[in-house]
Amino acid sequence: MTNPTNLPRTVLTALAPLVWGTTYVVTTELLPQGHPLFAGLLRALPAGLLALAITRTLPRGVWWGRAAVLGVLNIGLFLPLLFVTAERLPGGVAATLGAAQPLVVAVLAVTVLRESPSVWRILWGVVGVAGVGLVVIGPNAALDATGVVAGLAGAVAMALGVTLTKRWGRPAGVGPTAFAGWQLTAGGLFLVPVTFLAEGAPPAIDLNAALGYLWLGLVGGLLAYALWFHGITVLPVTSVAVLTLLSPLVAAALGVVLLGQTLGPVQLAGFGLSLAAIVAGQLPQPARLTPSMERKTS
């Protein structure tokens, strides 16, 4: 049976991908166009420095290296790959490639965390990817090799970051805000040269852009990542990973509510499949699908 104490933790963790689902509408409606990496930089570095200032907690010993690795994987490397994917592919294709992350995590849980393979997680991961694809891929979707490689590499980077976060845990006495601050700062510092080499001088920032950057940094950055990294440390990593399917669903829903877009029967069916995959991902694997070795040792 599912541990009932996991429900509030799952709900809090799910707030992170729900918030990340607002990124598309905030970026397209409030931010200056042509500077996606600058948006990623402002999402990460100021929030990370603010977290460090609030908590006054720095890494110690081996955690300097671990925080750098996690920050680059979860933020610094993931965001540029995400933006390359978004520029080279239709948004629906990009979202579907990102939805493959739970499948990658299910594999890494076996190879990195030494967990028993879960047929249940893999099957529902496939259902989730299919559901997201039905929601967001239009009939004229085109594929670009560079965009596809970047999308898959981004999913692998964040999946590896999530898995290593689970493996290493969080240092004793370090709260989720400080832990998120370490990674946001590391990822933001990694993005500084990448951003200015790729995009040059930053854009002019008006009131709408300032509000957008504040939302992405404080809510989509500091708050969301603190909840996300805390959830990874206290919940099964494969259950957390499947929650990322919420992001493209929220983006699609906001497109309907705020941008006047519509969803047809196929897209609504995809919504249902994705939601079913998210719920199933929080449930224990049925005994008949559990490997015999795991049943004997449990």
N, C-alpha and C positions, 0 to 999 in steps of 0.2 A: 504494500500500500504506500501511497505518497505521504511523506511527512507533512502534516498540516502546517507546521511552522515554516515551511518553505514558501507558502503562498504569499504572505506579505513581502518576503524577500524577492520573490519572482516579480511581483507587481512593481516594486521599486526599481528593480533592474530593468524591467520593460520600459520604464519611462525614458531611458537613454535612447534606444532606437526610435521610440515615438517622437522624441524631440529632433533626432537627426533626420527624421522624415520631413521636417519643415525646411530643411536646408535648400531644397530646390526652389520653393516659392520665394523664400527670403532672398536667395541669390538672384533670381530672375526679376523680381519686382522691386527690390530695394538697393542692390549693390551695383556699382559701376561695372559695365561689361568688359570682358577681356583681361580680367585680373583675378582668375580663380585661385592661383597660388597665394597671392597676397591675402585673399580671404581666408585661406587655410592657415597662413602665418598668423593673422590676427585672431583666428579662432584658438590657436594653441599657445603662443608665447606669452601674451599679456595675462591670460588666465593662469598659466603655469606660474609666472612670477608673482601674481596676486596670491595664489595658494601658498607659495613659499613664504611670502611676507606675513600671511595670516597665521600659518602654523609654526613658522620659525623652526622647521625640521628639515635637515638635509640628510642625504644618504650617508651611510657609513660603510667602510670596508668594501666588501664585494658588491654592495648595492649601488655604488657609483657606476660600475660597469653594467649591472643588470638593468638599472633604470634607463641608461643610455640605449641599451639594446631594445627594451620594451617600448621606449618612446619613439625610436626610429621605426620599429615594425608597426606599432599601433597607430602612429600619427604621422611621423616625418616621411616615411616611405609610402605609406598607404594613401595619403592625400594627393601627392603628385600623380601616382598611378591612377587614382580615381578620376582626376581631372583630365588626364590624357585619354582615358576611356570615354569620358563624357564628350570630349572634343572630337574624337574619331568615330564614335558610334552613336546611333540614336539612343535616347535616354532609356527606352525600354530594354534594349539589348544590354546596355551597361548595367541596369538594375538586375537583370537576370543573371549576368555573370557574377555580380556581387552576392546574389542569393545563393551561390554555390558554396559560400563560406561554411555553413553548417556541415556540409559533406566533407570538406577538407578537415574541419575540426574532428569529425568522427574518425577519420583516418589517423590524424595526429594523436588522438587520444590513445590509440593502440600503440603507435610507434614511439611516442615521446612519454606518455604517462603510463604506459604498460597496462592499460585497461583492456578488458576482454572486448572483442569486437561486438558491436551492437547492430544486429540486422534491423531492429526496430528503428534506431536513429537514422540509419542509412536510407531505409525505405521512405520514411517520412521526410527526410531531407530532399530526396528526389521529388516527392509530391510537392514540397514547398517551392522548389525551383520551378517546377511545371506550373504551379499556381501563379507565381509572380510573373512568369512568362506570358501566361494568358491575360493577365491584368494589363501589362505595360507594353508588350511588343505589338506594334501595329502591322498592317499588311504590307507596308512598303519598307520594312526594316532591312537595312543593308549591313553587311559585315565588312570590316576592315581588319586585316591581319594584325597590324600594330595595336589597334584598339582592343582586339580580342586578347592578345598576349598581355597587354597592360591590365585589362580587367581581371583576367585570371591571376596574374601576378599580385595584384592588389588584394584579391580574396585570399591568396595564400599567405601574403605578408601579415594581414590582420589575423588570420586563423592561427598562424604560428605565434603571433604576439599574444593572442588569447590563451593558447595552450601553455606557453612558457609562463604567463602570469599565473595560471593555475598550478603549474609545477613548482614555481619558486615561492608562491604565496605572497604574503605581505609581512614585512618585518614586525616583530613584537613591539608594541607600543607606538606604532605608526598608524595614524588614522587614514581613512579613505581619501580625505581631501589632500593631505600631504602626499600620499602615494600617487594620486592623479596629478598633483602639481609637479612631481619629479618627471613624469612621463610627458606631460604637456610642455614643460620647459625643454627637455631633451629633444622632443620632436620639433618644437618651434625653432630651436637653435639650428637644427639640421636644415630646416626650411629657409632660413635667412639667406644663405648664398644661392640656394636653388631658385628662390623666388626672384632675387634681383638679377641673376644671370639670365633667367628665362623671360622675365617681364619688364625689367628695367625699373624706372622710377615709379613710385606708387601713384595711384590715381588721386584726383581731387575727391574729398569726402564731404558730401552735403548732409543735411539732417537725416534724410531717409537712409543714406548709407551708414551714418553713425549708429542709428537705431539697429540696422541690420547687423553690423559688426558687433554691437553690444549683445544682441541676442545670440549670435553664433559663439561669441567668446564666453559670456557668463553662463548662459543656459545650455547651449549646445556644446560648450567646451567644459568649463569647470564643473558645473553641476552634473551634467550628463556623464562625464567620464568618471567622476567620483562614484556615482551610483553604479556605473558599469563595472569598474574594477573591483568594487566591493562585492558585487554580485558574483563575479568570476571566482572570488576567493571562498565564498560560502555556499555556492550552488554547484551541481554537476556541470562541468564545462560544456558538454554537448547540449544540455538544456538551455544554457545561457546563449550559446551560439545560434540556436534556432530562433531566438527572439529578434535577431537582426532582420528577419523577414518582415517585421513590422514597419521598417523604414520605407520601402517602396510602396507598401500599402497606404501608409499615411500620406506620402507624396501624391499618390493617385487620388486619394479622398480629398485632399486640399485642392487638387486641380479641378475637381467637380464643384466643391463648395465656393472657392474663391475665384477661379479662372473660367468658370462656365463650361468646363469640359464634361463629357458624358461617358458613361460606362454602359456597354451593351451586355446582352446575356452571357456571352463568352467571358467577358471580363468579370462579371459578377460571379460566375462559376469559379474563375480563378481566385477571386477573393475568398470564396468559401474553402477551396482547397488549401490555400495558404494559411487561413485561420485554423483549419483542422490540423495542419502540420505543426503549427505553433503550440496548440493545446496538447497534441499527442507527444510532442517533444518534451513536455513537462511530466509525462507519466512514466512509470517504470516499465521496462520491457517485459512483455508477457513471458511466463515461464517456458512455454513451448518454443520460444525463439531464443532462449538463453542457452549458450553453449553448455554441454554437459559438464565440462571441467569447472565452469564457474558455479554451477548448481552444487557440485560436490564440495567445493571449498567455501560456499556461503553458509 
